[in-house]
Amino acid sequence: MHHPIEKHLRRTLVAGAALLSLAVLGGCDGDSRDRANEALATKAAVPPAEKKPVVDGLPGMPPVLDPKDVYAADRPGRLSPVVKDFPSRVYVPNTNSNTVSVIDPSTYEVIETIPVGTQPQHVVPSWDMKTLWVNNDKGNSLTPIDPKTGEVGKAVDVHDPYNLYFTPNGTYAIVMASLDRELVFRDAHTMKRMKTVPVSCYGVNHADFSLDGRYFIVSCEFSGELLKVDTERMKVIGQQKLPFYGAMPQDVKVSPDGKKFYVADMMADGVWVLDGDRFGQPTFLHTGKGCHGLYVSRDSREMYISNRGEGTISVFDFAQDRLTKKWDLPGGGSPDMGGVSADGKVLWLSGRYNSEVYAIDARTGVQLARIKVGSGPHGLAVYPQPGRYSLGHTGIFR
């Protein structure tokens, strides 16, 4: 026999359990079921990670940071740990003086003059960014400079090194042997010749690589032609004559989105615009007399174009696909090759026929300094610059 209070408790517990069951059943189609399922399968409830577009790059090449911007690693001041402690300098190869003038950009003064080989054409940062190579074209040698200490090393024998590039995976240096009519693939460190690619065009001199690094476009100055080269196979896979009598293509740059290549032409007085993948007929954009060098701003929005024959710089806007500004150097000049400062504020260009270097405000076009150097200043390098690795020339960084 049960006590009345005990009976009351039992009835209360049974009623509570029934109400709880009803609550659970009633919530099966609502939040309670959802929460229960979440508890039982938390892994399924976590949203999958958003997949970023992946670029199938050249084997061994560092991953593309942004498929929409090949220059994503070149933002102002974003110096690699490799170069962050290097002193900021501007290295100017004086082709006729067989020297390199070293400028301190903070004072706009030449602080050192380095004797090098015969006819130095360009100062080129190595792929690993630890060495600057002076291309002594007629001297058939490369002079290494340590950008950390300023120490000059022993010259390395390399025939006809008019210009120098590096494959995006850092395996090979590519010598633009202009007069030899060859692309010479060499070990990126020792400069030992690995493969010689004879070309039928004349005057190979400048280049740039596709977004995925699998091919590069080369300008042939003396025959007015362009080459398309398979990077991995080290083989010419395309060749075309520019549609202008007497064309003399110079610098080459790829657009931030990797879809177009721009080729400066000093005789056509403007830039050829080419779809690199299709390698079809280019269109033309007139900029100014003696169009020569192409340099992308640190925000990837603009490209500075030096017009050597008239002493001006044209500014091209990538998004607007048009020229937006034109700057005149006071008193004229012969702006040629160069680069943009690490902070993106100053455009540095050599004055090829005036034995001088120009420092130009990259926002306004105002000339900040005009510095006397040796005779025939050409492919100057601003160093260090942002980026993870160097593709060569006066500083093409990714």
C-alpha positions as CSV (number, residue, x, y, z in Angstrom):
1,M,0.0,0.0,0.0
2,H,1.4,3.4,-1.1
3,H,1.4,6.5,0.9
4,P,-0.9,9.3,-0.6
5,I,2.1,11.7,-0.8
6,E,4.2,9.0,-2.7
7,K,1.2,8.4,-5.1
8,H,1.1,12.2,-5.7
9,L,4.9,12.3,-6.5
10,R,4.6,9.4,-8.9
11,R,1.7,11.0,-10.7
12,T,3.7,14.3,-11.0
13,L,6.8,12.5,-12.4
14,V,4.8,10.6,-14.9
15,A,2.9,13.7,-16.0
16,G,6.3,15.6,-16.3
17,A,7.8,12.9,-18.4
18,A,4.7,12.9,-20.7
19,L,4.9,16.6,-21.1
20,L,8.7,16.3,-21.9
21,S,8.0,13.7,-24.5
22,L,5.3,15.8,-26.1
23,A,7.7,18.8,-26.1
24,V,10.4,16.7,-27.8
25,L,7.9,15.3,-30.3
26,G,6.4,18.7,-30.9
27,G,9.8,20.1,-31.6
28,C,10.8,17.4,-34.1
29,D,9.9,19.6,-37.0
30,G,11.6,22.7,-35.5
31,D,14.6,24.0,-33.7
32,S,15.0,21.1,-31.3
33,R,15.4,18.6,-34.1
34,D,17.9,20.8,-35.8
35,R,19.9,21.2,-32.7
36,A,19.8,17.5,-32.0
37,N,21.1,16.8,-35.5
38,E,23.8,19.4,-35.1
39,A,24.9,17.7,-31.9
40,L,25.0,14.3,-33.6
41,A,26.8,15.5,-36.7
42,T,28.8,18.6,-35.9
43,K,31.2,17.9,-38.8
44,A,28.4,18.0,-41.4
45,A,27.1,21.3,-39.9
46,V,30.4,23.1,-40.4
47,P,30.3,24.9,-43.8
48,P,33.0,23.7,-46.2
49,A,36.0,26.0,-46.6
50,E,35.7,28.4,-49.6
51,K,37.9,27.2,-52.4
52,K,40.1,29.8,-53.9
53,P,40.8,29.7,-57.6
54,V,44.0,27.6,-58.2
55,V,46.4,28.4,-61.0
56,D,48.1,25.4,-62.5
57,G,51.6,27.0,-62.5
58,L,54.9,26.0,-63.8
59,P,56.2,23.0,-61.7
60,G,58.3,24.3,-58.8
61,M,57.0,27.9,-59.1
62,P,55.8,29.5,-55.9
63,P,51.9,29.5,-55.8
64,V,50.2,32.4,-57.5
65,L,48.9,34.7,-54.6
66,D,46.0,36.2,-56.5
67,P,44.8,34.9,-59.9
68,K,43.5,38.3,-60.7
69,D,46.8,40.1,-60.0
70,V,50.3,38.8,-60.8
71,Y,51.7,41.8,-58.9
72,A,50.0,41.0,-55.6
73,A,53.3,40.4,-53.8
74,D,54.6,43.8,-54.9
75,R,52.7,46.1,-52.5
76,P,54.4,49.1,-51.0
77,G,57.1,48.1,-48.4
78,R,56.3,44.4,-48.5
79,L,59.9,43.4,-48.4
80,S,60.9,39.7,-48.3
81,P,62.8,38.6,-45.2
82,V,65.7,38.0,-47.6
83,V,66.0,41.7,-48.5
84,K,64.5,43.6,-45.7
85,D,67.8,44.6,-44.2
86,F,69.5,45.6,-47.5
87,P,70.3,49.3,-47.8
88,S,68.1,51.1,-50.3
89,R,70.1,52.0,-53.4
90,V,69.7,52.7,-57.1
91,Y,72.3,50.9,-59.3
92,V,73.0,52.5,-62.6
93,P,74.9,50.7,-65.4
94,N,76.8,53.2,-67.5
95,T,77.1,51.5,-70.9
96,N,79.8,53.8,-72.3
97,S,81.7,54.3,-69.1
98,N,81.9,50.6,-68.1
99,T,80.9,51.5,-64.6
100,V,77.9,51.2,-62.2
101,S,76.9,54.4,-60.3
102,V,75.3,53.7,-56.9
103,I,72.8,56.3,-55.8
104,D,71.5,56.8,-52.2
105,P,67.8,57.6,-52.9
106,S,67.4,59.4,-49.6
107,T,70.0,62.1,-50.6
108,Y,69.8,61.8,-54.4
109,E,73.6,61.5,-54.5
110,V,76.1,59.1,-56.1
111,I,77.9,57.5,-53.2
112,E,80.0,55.0,-55.2
113,T,81.2,54.2,-58.7
114,I,82.0,50.6,-59.4
115,P,84.2,49.6,-62.4
116,V,82.7,46.6,-64.2
117,G,83.1,44.9,-67.6
118,T,82.7,46.3,-71.1
119,Q,79.3,47.8,-72.0
120,P,77.2,47.0,-69.0
121,Q,73.5,47.1,-70.1
122,H,71.3,46.1,-67.1
123,V,71.6,45.4,-63.4
124,V,69.5,42.4,-62.7
125,P,68.3,41.0,-59.3
126,S,68.7,37.2,-59.1
127,W,65.7,34.9,-58.6
128,D,66.5,34.4,-54.9
129,M,67.0,38.2,-54.7
130,K,70.4,37.7,-53.0
131,T,72.6,38.9,-55.9
132,L,72.6,41.7,-58.4
133,W,74.1,40.7,-61.8
134,V,75.6,43.4,-64.0
135,N,75.2,42.4,-67.6
136,N,78.5,43.2,-69.3
137,D,77.4,42.7,-72.9
138,K,80.6,43.3,-74.9
139,G,82.7,42.1,-72.0
140,N,81.0,38.7,-72.2
141,S,80.6,38.5,-68.4
142,L,78.3,39.0,-65.5
143,T,79.6,41.0,-62.4
144,P,77.9,40.0,-59.1
145,I,77.2,42.6,-56.5
146,D,76.1,41.7,-53.0
147,P,73.3,44.2,-52.3
148,K,73.6,43.6,-48.5
149,T,77.2,44.6,-48.2
150,G,77.9,46.3,-51.6
151,E,80.8,43.9,-52.1
152,V,81.7,43.2,-55.8
153,G,82.4,39.6,-56.7
154,K,84.5,38.0,-59.4
155,A,83.0,38.3,-62.9
156,V,81.5,35.1,-64.4
157,D,82.1,34.3,-68.1
158,V,78.8,34.5,-70.0
159,H,78.7,35.3,-73.7
160,D,76.7,38.2,-75.0
161,P,74.6,38.9,-71.9
162,Y,72.5,41.8,-73.2
163,N,69.8,41.0,-70.7
164,L,69.0,38.4,-68.1
165,Y,65.8,36.7,-66.9
166,F,64.9,33.8,-64.6
167,T,62.4,31.0,-64.9
168,P,59.6,31.4,-62.3
169,N,60.6,28.2,-60.5
170,G,64.2,29.6,-60.1
171,T,65.8,26.7,-62.0
172,Y,67.3,28.6,-64.9
173,A,68.7,32.0,-65.8
174,I,67.8,33.0,-69.4
175,V,70.4,35.0,-71.2
176,M,69.1,37.3,-73.9
177,A,72.1,36.8,-76.3
178,S,71.0,39.6,-78.6
179,L,73.8,39.4,-81.2
180,D,74.3,35.6,-80.9
181,R,70.6,35.2,-81.8
182,E,70.1,32.8,-78.9
183,L,68.1,32.3,-75.7
184,V,70.6,30.6,-73.4
185,F,69.2,28.7,-70.4
186,R,71.8,28.5,-67.7
187,D,72.0,27.3,-64.1
188,A,70.4,30.1,-62.1
189,H,73.4,30.1,-59.6
190,T,76.5,29.0,-61.3
191,M,75.5,30.3,-64.8
192,K,76.7,27.1,-66.4
193,R,75.2,26.7,-69.9
194,M,72.4,24.1,-69.8
195,K,70.6,24.6,-73.1
196,T,71.0,26.9,-76.1
197,V,67.9,27.8,-78.1
198,P,68.8,29.4,-81.4
199,V,66.2,31.9,-82.7
200,S,65.5,33.1,-86.2
201,C,64.6,36.6,-85.2
202,Y,67.3,39.3,-84.5
203,G,68.0,41.2,-81.3
204,V,66.2,39.3,-78.5
205,N,66.2,41.8,-75.6
206,H,63.2,41.9,-73.2
207,A,60.5,39.5,-71.9
208,D,57.8,38.8,-69.4
209,F,56.1,35.7,-68.2
210,S,52.5,34.6,-68.2
211,L,50.4,34.4,-65.0
212,D,51.1,30.6,-64.7
213,G,54.7,31.0,-65.7
214,R,54.4,28.4,-68.4
215,Y,55.4,30.7,-71.2
216,F,57.0,34.0,-71.8
217,I,56.9,36.6,-74.6
218,V,60.2,37.9,-76.0
219,S,60.8,41.1,-78.1
220,C,63.2,41.0,-81.0
221,E,64.4,44.5,-81.4
222,F,66.3,44.4,-84.8
223,S,63.8,42.4,-86.8
224,G,60.6,43.8,-85.3
225,E,59.3,40.4,-84.1
226,L,57.9,38.7,-81.0
227,L,58.5,35.2,-79.8
228,K,56.4,33.0,-77.5
229,V,58.5,30.5,-75.6
230,D,57.4,27.4,-73.6
231,T,59.2,27.8,-70.3
232,E,59.4,24.1,-69.3
233,R,60.2,22.7,-72.7
234,M,62.6,25.7,-73.4
235,K,61.2,25.8,-76.9
236,V,59.9,28.6,-79.2
237,I,56.2,27.8,-79.8
238,G,55.2,31.0,-81.6
239,Q,56.7,33.8,-83.7
240,Q,55.2,36.9,-85.4
241,K,56.2,40.0,-87.2
242,L,54.8,43.2,-85.8
243,P,52.5,45.0,-88.3
244,F,54.6,48.2,-88.6
245,Y,57.5,48.8,-91.0
246,G,60.7,49.3,-89.1
247,A,59.2,48.2,-85.7
248,M,61.7,48.1,-82.8
249,P,60.0,46.4,-79.8
250,Q,61.6,47.0,-76.4
251,D,60.3,46.3,-72.9
252,V,57.5,43.7,-72.3
253,K,55.0,43.6,-69.4
254,V,52.1,41.4,-68.6
255,S,48.8,43.0,-67.3
256,P,47.9,42.4,-63.7
257,D,45.2,39.9,-64.7
258,G,47.6,38.1,-66.9
259,K,45.4,38.4,-70.0
260,K,47.4,40.9,-72.0
261,F,51.0,41.6,-72.8
262,Y,52.2,45.2,-73.5
263,V,55.2,45.7,-75.7
264,A,56.9,49.1,-76.1
265,D,58.0,50.0,-79.6
266,M,60.5,52.9,-80.0
267,M,59.9,53.3,-83.7
268,A,56.2,52.9,-83.8
269,D,56.1,55.4,-80.8
270,G,53.7,53.4,-78.7
271,V,52.7,50.1,-77.1
272,W,51.5,46.9,-78.8
273,V,48.7,45.1,-76.8
274,L,48.6,41.3,-77.3
275,D,46.6,38.4,-76.0
276,G,49.4,36.2,-74.8
277,D,47.5,32.9,-74.7
278,R,46.2,33.3,-78.3
279,F,49.3,35.1,-79.5
280,G,47.2,36.7,-82.3
281,Q,47.4,40.1,-84.1
282,P,48.2,42.9,-81.6
283,T,46.4,46.2,-81.3
284,F,48.4,49.5,-81.0
285,L,48.3,52.4,-78.5
286,H,50.3,55.5,-79.4
287,T,52.1,57.0,-76.4
288,G,55.0,59.2,-77.6
289,K,58.3,59.3,-79.5
290,G,60.8,56.5,-78.6
291,C,58.4,54.5,-76.4
292,H,60.8,52.3,-74.3
293,G,60.3,51.2,-70.7
294,L,57.2,49.8,-68.9
295,Y,56.7,49.9,-65.1
296,V,53.7,48.9,-63.1
297,S,52.6,50.9,-60.0
298,R,52.7,49.3,-56.6
299,D,48.9,49.2,-56.5
300,S,48.7,47.4,-59.9
301,R,46.4,50.1,-61.2
302,E,48.7,52.0,-63.5
303,M,51.7,51.5,-65.8
304,Y,54.4,54.1,-66.4
305,I,55.6,54.3,-70.0
306,S,58.9,56.1,-70.7
307,N,59.0,57.9,-74.1
308,R,62.8,58.2,-74.6
309,G,62.6,60.3,-77.8
310,E,60.6,63.2,-76.4
311,G,61.4,63.3,-72.7
312,T,58.0,62.3,-71.4
313,I,56.2,59.6,-69.3
314,S,52.8,58.3,-70.3
315,V,50.5,56.8,-67.6
316,F,48.2,53.9,-68.6
317,D,45.2,52.9,-66.4
318,F,44.6,49.2,-66.6
319,A,40.9,49.3,-65.4
320,Q,40.0,52.1,-67.8
321,D,42.2,50.6,-70.5
322,R,43.5,54.0,-71.6
323,L,46.2,56.6,-71.2
324,T,45.2,59.0,-68.5
325,K,48.2,61.3,-68.0
326,K,51.4,62.5,-69.7
327,W,54.3,64.0,-67.8
328,D,57.0,66.2,-69.3
329,L,60.5,66.2,-67.9
330,P,61.6,69.8,-67.3
331,G,64.0,70.8,-70.1
332,G,63.5,67.4,-71.7
333,G,65.6,64.3,-71.4
334,S,65.9,60.7,-72.5
335,P,64.0,58.5,-70.0
336,D,64.8,54.9,-70.6
337,M,64.8,52.0,-68.1
338,G,64.4,51.9,-64.4
339,G,61.9,50.9,-61.7
340,V,59.6,52.0,-58.8
341,S,60.8,52.6,-55.3
342,A,59.9,50.1,-52.6
343,D,57.3,52.4,-51.1
344,G,55.8,53.1,-54.6
345,K,56.3,56.9,-54.3
346,V,59.2,57.4,-56.8
347,L,59.7,56.3,-60.4
348,W,63.4,56.1,-61.2
349,L,64.5,56.2,-64.9
350,S,67.9,56.4,-66.5
351,G,68.5,59.3,-69.0
352,R,70.2,57.3,-71.7
353,Y,71.6,60.1,-73.8
354,N,72.0,62.7,-71.1
355,S,74.3,61.0,-68.6
356,E,71.8,61.4,-65.8
357,V,69.1,59.7,-63.8
358,Y,65.6,61.1,-63.1
359,A,63.7,60.7,-59.8
360,I,60.0,61.4,-60.5
361,D,57.0,61.6,-58.1
362,A,55.0,58.5,-59.1
363,R,51.7,60.3,-58.2
364,T,52.1,63.7,-59.7
365,G,54.9,63.3,-62.3
366,V,56.9,66.1,-60.7
367,Q,60.7,65.7,-61.1
368,L,62.2,65.3,-57.7
369,A,65.9,65.1,-58.8
370,R,68.1,64.9,-61.8
371,I,71.4,63.2,-60.9
372,K,74.6,63.2,-63.0
373,V,76.1,59.7,-63.6
374,G,78.4,58.1,-66.2
375,S,77.9,58.0,-69.9
376,G,75.1,56.0,-71.5
377,P,73.1,55.0,-68.3
378,H,70.7,52.2,-69.2
379,G,69.0,49.4,-67.2
380,L,69.1,50.8,-63.7
381,A,67.8,48.7,-60.7
382,V,66.1,50.1,-57.7
383,Y,66.9,47.8,-54.8
384,P,65.5,46.2,-52.7
385,Q,62.0,46.0,-54.0
386,P,58.9,44.1,-52.6
387,G,58.1,40.6,-53.9
388,R,58.9,36.9,-53.2
389,Y,61.2,36.3,-56.1
390,S,62.7,38.0,-59.2
391,L,62.1,37.2,-62.8
392,G,65.0,39.4,-63.9
393,H,65.5,42.5,-66.1
394,T,65.7,45.6,-63.9
395,G,63.3,44.0,-61.4
396,I,60.2,42.0,-62.3
397,F,58.9,40.6,-59.1
398,R,56.1,38.2,-58.2
